[in-house]
């Protein structure tokens, strides 16, 4: 699937699930719960044991129109290339690594490095980022999106960290193109309560959709 279509689908869905887990089995159950909730953006972080194998498994099991398989916590171009070969549709990093962005652009894979300040956002955009991940979002709250969009109204921003069903709408209203959700979405996995992930995921998707409807 072309990068432009991947970005279009990710934005339209509005929610990217950040997958972390103690092992491959637990991570896969989290992924299946998120998909059941209707979330199509699945960011499998490289903190998960066997992450590369898991990326390949999900990419083969689902069509991109159903599930967009992403690689998260990508720190260098070597890891990014391995993820792309495994089938990743997008690459997310907790900071800016210019060589990683260059590699993603070389192979036309959507790339989302992270930033916290205006300068870091500009650095990401100058490097060629498609979307800038604002992380950790809970340090500032939704107001940081408005603050960044003041001088940079064309920035494509996706907050992650502290995003939950209760505040997802506020992030969207502030101008985020999508939101990323990690432990606030997937915490139920720690106690085996995967149905809570489905429930929260649906609530987040609905919150994003309602926030967008009220903007127009």
C-alpha positions as a Markdown table, in Angstrom:
| # | Residue | x | y | z |
|---|---|---|---|---|
| 1 | Unk | 0.0 | 0.0 | 0.0 |
| 2 | Unk | 1.3 | 3.4 | -0.9 |
| 3 | Unk | 2.4 | 5.8 | 1.9 |
| 4 | Unk | -0.2 | 8.4 | 1.0 |
| 5 | Unk | -3.0 | 5.8 | 1.5 |
| 6 | Unk | -1.4 | 4.6 | 4.8 |
| 7 | Unk | -1.4 | 8.1 | 6.2 |
| 8 | Unk | -4.9 | 8.7 | 4.9 |
| 9 | Unk | -6.2 | 5.6 | 6.7 |
| 10 | Unk | -4.3 | 6.3 | 9.9 |
| 11 | Unk | -5.7 | 9.8 | 10.1 |
| 12 | Unk | -9.2 | 8.7 | 9.2 |
| 13 | Unk | -9.2 | 6.1 | 12.0 |
| 14 | Unk | -7.8 | 8.6 | 14.4 |
| 15 | Unk | -6.4 | 6.2 | 16.9 |
| 16 | Unk | -3.1 | 4.3 | 16.9 |
| 17 | Unk | -2.6 | 1.5 | 19.5 |
| 18 | Unk | 0.9 | 1.4 | 21.0 |
| 19 | Unk | 1.6 | -2.3 | 21.8 |
| 20 | Unk | 3.9 | -3.3 | 24.6 |
| 21 | Unk | 3.9 | -6.6 | 26.3 |
| 22 | Unk | 5.9 | -9.0 | 28.5 |
| 23 | Unk | 6.0 | -11.6 | 25.7 |
| 24 | Unk | 4.8 | -12.3 | 22.2 |
| 25 | Unk | 1.7 | -14.2 | 23.3 |
| 26 | Unk | 0.4 | -11.3 | 25.5 |
| 27 | Unk | 1.2 | -8.7 | 22.8 |
| 28 | Unk | -0.8 | -10.7 | 20.3 |
| 29 | Unk | -3.8 | -10.8 | 22.6 |
| 30 | Unk | -3.6 | -7.1 | 23.0 |
| 31 | Unk | -3.3 | -6.6 | 19.2 |
| 32 | Unk | -6.4 | -8.8 | 18.6 |
| 33 | Unk | -8.4 | -6.9 | 21.3 |
| 34 | Unk | -7.5 | -3.5 | 19.7 |
| 35 | Unk | -8.5 | -4.8 | 16.2 |
| 36 | Unk | -11.7 | -6.1 | 17.7 |
| 37 | Unk | -12.4 | -2.6 | 19.0 |
| 38 | Unk | -12.0 | -1.2 | 15.5 |
| 39 | Unk | -8.5 | 0.3 | 15.7 |
| 40 | Unk | -6.6 | -0.3 | 12.5 |
| 41 | Unk | -3.3 | 1.4 | 13.4 |
| 42 | Unk | -1.3 | -1.1 | 15.4 |
| 43 | Unk | 2.2 | 0.1 | 16.5 |
| 44 | Unk | 4.2 | -2.9 | 17.7 |
| 45 | Unk | 7.1 | -1.6 | 19.7 |
| 46 | Unk | 10.5 | -3.1 | 19.7 |
| 47 | Unk | 10.4 | -3.4 | 23.5 |
| 48 | Unk | 8.2 | -6.5 | 22.9 |
| 49 | Unk | 10.2 | -9.7 | 22.9 |
| 50 | Unk | 10.1 | -11.1 | 19.3 |
| 51 | Unk | 8.7 | -7.8 | 18.0 |
| 52 | Unk | 10.1 | -8.4 | 14.4 |
| 53 | Unk | 8.4 | -11.8 | 14.2 |
| 54 | Unk | 5.2 | -10.3 | 15.5 |
| 55 | Unk | 5.2 | -7.5 | 12.9 |
| 56 | Unk | 5.7 | -10.1 | 10.2 |
| 57 | Unk | 2.9 | -12.3 | 11.6 |
| 58 | Unk | 0.3 | -9.4 | 11.8 |
| 59 | Unk | 1.3 | -8.0 | 8.4 |
| 60 | Unk | 0.7 | -11.4 | 6.8 |
| 61 | Unk | -2.5 | -12.1 | 8.8 |
| 62 | Unk | -4.3 | -8.9 | 7.9 |
| 63 | Unk | -4.7 | -6.9 | 4.7 |
| 64 | Unk | -3.5 | -3.2 | 5.0 |
| 65 | Unk | -7.1 | -2.1 | 4.5 |
| 66 | Unk | -8.0 | -4.0 | 7.6 |
| 67 | Unk | -5.0 | -3.4 | 9.8 |
| 68 | Unk | -2.0 | -1.1 | 9.3 |
| 69 | Unk | 1.0 | -2.8 | 10.9 |
| 70 | Unk | 3.5 | -0.3 | 12.4 |
| 71 | Unk | 6.9 | -0.6 | 14.1 |
| 72 | Unk | 7.4 | 1.5 | 17.3 |
| 73 | Unk | 10.4 | 2.4 | 19.4 |
| 74 | Unk | 12.6 | 2.4 | 16.3 |
| 75 | Unk | 15.9 | 4.0 | 17.2 |
| 76 | Unk | 18.0 | 3.6 | 14.1 |
| 77 | Unk | 17.7 | 2.9 | 10.3 |
| 78 | Unk | 18.9 | -0.7 | 10.7 |
| 79 | Unk | 15.8 | -1.5 | 12.9 |
| 80 | Unk | 13.6 | 0.5 | 10.5 |
| 81 | Unk | 14.8 | -1.5 | 7.5 |
| 82 | Unk | 14.2 | -4.8 | 9.3 |
| 83 | Unk | 10.7 | -3.7 | 10.2 |
| 84 | Unk | 9.9 | -2.7 | 6.7 |
| 85 | Unk | 11.2 | -6.0 | 5.3 |
| 86 | Unk | 8.9 | -7.7 | 7.8 |
| 87 | Unk | 5.9 | -5.8 | 6.4 |
| 88 | Unk | 5.6 | -2.7 | 8.5 |
| 89 | Unk | 3.4 | 0.0 | 7.0 |
| 90 | Unk | 4.7 | 2.8 | 9.2 |
| 91 | Unk | 7.6 | 3.5 | 11.6 |
| 92 | Unk | 7.4 | 5.4 | 14.8 |
| 93 | Unk | 10.4 | 6.6 | 16.9 |
| 94 | Unk | 10.5 | 8.1 | 20.4 |
| 95 | Unk | 12.9 | 10.8 | 19.1 |
| 96 | Unk | 14.3 | 12.1 | 15.9 |
| 97 | Unk | 17.0 | 10.0 | 14.1 |
| 98 | Unk | 17.5 | 11.7 | 10.8 |
| 99 | Unk | 19.0 | 8.6 | 9.1 |
| 100 | Unk | 15.9 | 6.6 | 10.1 |
| 101 | Unk | 13.6 | 9.3 | 8.5 |
| 102 | Unk | 15.8 | 9.2 | 5.3 |
| 103 | Unk | 15.6 | 5.5 | 5.1 |
| 104 | Unk | 11.8 | 5.5 | 5.4 |
| 105 | Unk | 11.5 | 8.2 | 2.8 |
| 106 | Unk | 13.8 | 6.2 | 0.5 |
| 107 | Unk | 11.4 | 3.3 | 0.6 |
| 108 | Unk | 8.3 | 5.5 | 0.9 |
| 109 | Unk | 7.2 | 4.2 | 4.3 |
| 110 | Unk | 5.3 | 6.6 | 6.6 |
| 111 | Unk | 7.6 | 7.9 | 9.3 |
| 112 | Unk | 6.7 | 9.4 | 12.7 |
| 113 | Unk | 9.5 | 10.6 | 14.8 |
| 114 | Unk | 8.8 | 12.3 | 18.2 |
| 115 | Unk | 9.2 | 15.8 | 19.5 |
| 116 | Unk | 8.4 | 17.8 | 22.6 |
| 117 | Unk | 9.4 | 21.4 | 21.6 |
| 118 | Unk | 8.7 | 23.8 | 18.7 |
| 119 | Unk | 12.3 | 23.4 | 17.6 |
| 120 | Unk | 12.1 | 19.6 | 17.7 |
| 121 | Unk | 8.9 | 19.6 | 15.7 |
| 122 | Unk | 10.6 | 21.8 | 13.0 |
| 123 | Unk | 13.6 | 19.5 | 13.0 |
| 124 | Unk | 11.4 | 16.5 | 12.4 |
| 125 | Unk | 9.5 | 18.3 | 9.6 |
| 126 | Unk | 12.8 | 19.5 | 8.0 |
| 127 | Unk | 14.1 | 15.9 | 8.1 |
| 128 | Unk | 11.0 | 14.7 | 6.2 |
| 129 | Unk | 8.7 | 13.3 | 8.9 |
| 130 | Unk | 5.1 | 12.6 | 7.7 |
| 131 | Unk | 3.6 | 13.0 | 11.2 |
| 132 | Unk | 5.3 | 14.3 | 14.3 |
| 133 | Unk | 4.5 | 12.3 | 17.4 |
| 134 | Unk | 4.2 | 14.6 | 20.5 |
| 135 | Unk | 5.7 | 12.5 | 23.3 |
| 136 | Unk | 5.2 | 12.3 | 26.2 |
| 137 | Unk | 2.0 | 14.2 | 25.8 |
| 138 | Unk | 1.0 | 13.9 | 29.4 |
| 139 | Unk | 3.7 | 16.4 | 30.4 |
| 140 | Unk | 1.7 | 19.2 | 28.8 |
| 141 | Unk | -1.8 | 18.1 | 27.9 |
| 142 | Unk | -3.8 | 19.0 | 24.8 |
| 143 | Unk | -2.8 | 22.7 | 25.1 |
| 144 | Unk | 0.6 | 21.9 | 23.7 |
| 145 | Unk | -1.0 | 21.0 | 20.4 |
| 146 | Unk | -2.6 | 24.5 | 20.1 |
| 147 | Unk | 0.7 | 26.1 | 21.2 |
| 148 | Unk | 2.6 | 24.3 | 18.5 |
| 149 | Unk | 0.0 | 24.9 | 15.8 |
| 150 | Unk | 0.1 | 28.6 | 16.5 |
| 151 | Unk | 3.4 | 29.2 | 14.8 |
| 152 | Unk | 3.2 | 26.0 | 12.8 |
| 153 | Unk | -0.4 | 25.6 | 11.6 |
| 154 | Unk | 0.6 | 23.1 | 8.9 |
| 155 | Unk | 2.3 | 20.7 | 11.3 |
| 156 | Unk | 0.8 | 17.1 | 11.4 |
| 157 | Unk | 0.8 | 16.2 | 15.1 |
| 158 | Unk | -0.1 | 13.0 | 16.9 |
| 159 | Unk | 0.2 | 13.0 | 20.8 |
| 160 | Unk | 1.0 | 9.8 | 22.6 |
| 161 | Unk | 1.4 | 9.4 | 26.4 |
| 162 | Unk | -1.5 | 10.2 | 28.7 |
| 163 | Unk | -4.1 | 9.9 | 25.9 |
| 164 | Unk | -7.2 | 8.1 | 27.1 |
| 165 | Unk | -10.9 | 7.7 | 26.4 |
| 166 | Unk | -11.7 | 10.7 | 28.6 |
| 167 | Unk | -9.4 | 13.2 | 26.9 |
| 168 | Unk | -9.0 | 11.9 | 23.4 |
| 169 | Unk | -11.6 | 14.4 | 22.1 |
| 170 | Unk | -9.7 | 17.3 | 23.6 |
| 171 | Unk | -6.5 | 16.3 | 21.8 |
| 172 | Unk | -8.5 | 16.2 | 18.5 |
| 173 | Unk | -10.2 | 19.5 | 19.2 |
| 174 | Unk | -6.8 | 21.0 | 19.9 |
| 175 | Unk | -5.8 | 20.1 | 16.3 |
| 176 | Unk | -4.1 | 16.6 | 16.5 |
| 177 | Unk | -4.5 | 14.6 | 13.3 |
| 178 | Unk | -4.7 | 11.4 | 15.4 |
| 179 | Unk | -3.9 | 10.1 | 18.9 |
| 180 | Unk | -1.7 | 7.3 | 20.1 |
| 181 | Unk | -2.7 | 5.3 | 23.1 |
| 182 | Unk | -0.5 | 2.9 | 25.1 |
| 183 | Unk | -1.0 | 1.8 | 28.7 |
| 184 | Unk | -4.2 | 3.9 | 29.1 |
| 185 | Unk | -5.7 | 1.6 | 26.5 |
| 186 | Unk | -4.0 | -1.7 | 27.2 |
| 187 | Unk | -3.6 | -1.8 | 31.0 |
| 188 | Unk | -6.2 | -4.6 | 31.3 |
| 189 | Unk | -3.7 | -7.0 | 29.8 |
| 190 | Unk | -1.8 | -7.0 | 33.1 |
| 191 | Unk | -4.7 | -8.8 | 34.8 |
| 192 | Unk | -5.9 | -10.7 | 31.7 |
| 193 | Unk | -8.8 | -8.4 | 31.2 |
| 194 | Unk | -8.6 | -8.1 | 27.4 |
| 195 | Unk | -12.3 | -7.1 | 27.1 |
| 196 | Unk | -11.5 | -3.9 | 28.8 |
| 197 | Unk | -9.1 | -3.1 | 25.9 |
| 198 | Unk | -12.0 | -3.7 | 23.5 |
| 199 | Unk | -14.3 | -1.4 | 25.5 |
| 200 | Unk | -11.7 | 1.4 | 25.9 |
| 201 | Unk | -10.7 | 1.2 | 22.3 |
| 202 | Unk | -14.3 | 1.6 | 21.1 |
| 203 | Unk | -14.7 | 4.6 | 23.5 |
| 204 | Unk | -11.6 | 6.2 | 22.1 |
| 205 | Unk | -12.7 | 5.8 | 18.5 |
| 206 | Unk | -16.1 | 7.2 | 19.3 |
| 207 | Unk | -14.6 | 10.1 | 21.2 |
| 208 | Unk | -12.4 | 11.0 | 18.2 |
| 209 | Unk | -15.3 | 10.7 | 15.8 |
| 210 | Unk | -17.6 | 12.9 | 17.9 |
| 211 | Unk | -14.8 | 15.5 | 18.4 |
| 212 | Unk | -14.3 | 15.8 | 14.6 |
| 213 | Unk | -18.1 | 16.1 | 14.0 |
| 214 | Unk | -18.3 | 19.0 | 16.4 |
| 215 | Unk | -15.5 | 20.8 | 14.8 |
| 216 | Unk | -17.5 | 21.4 | 11.6 |
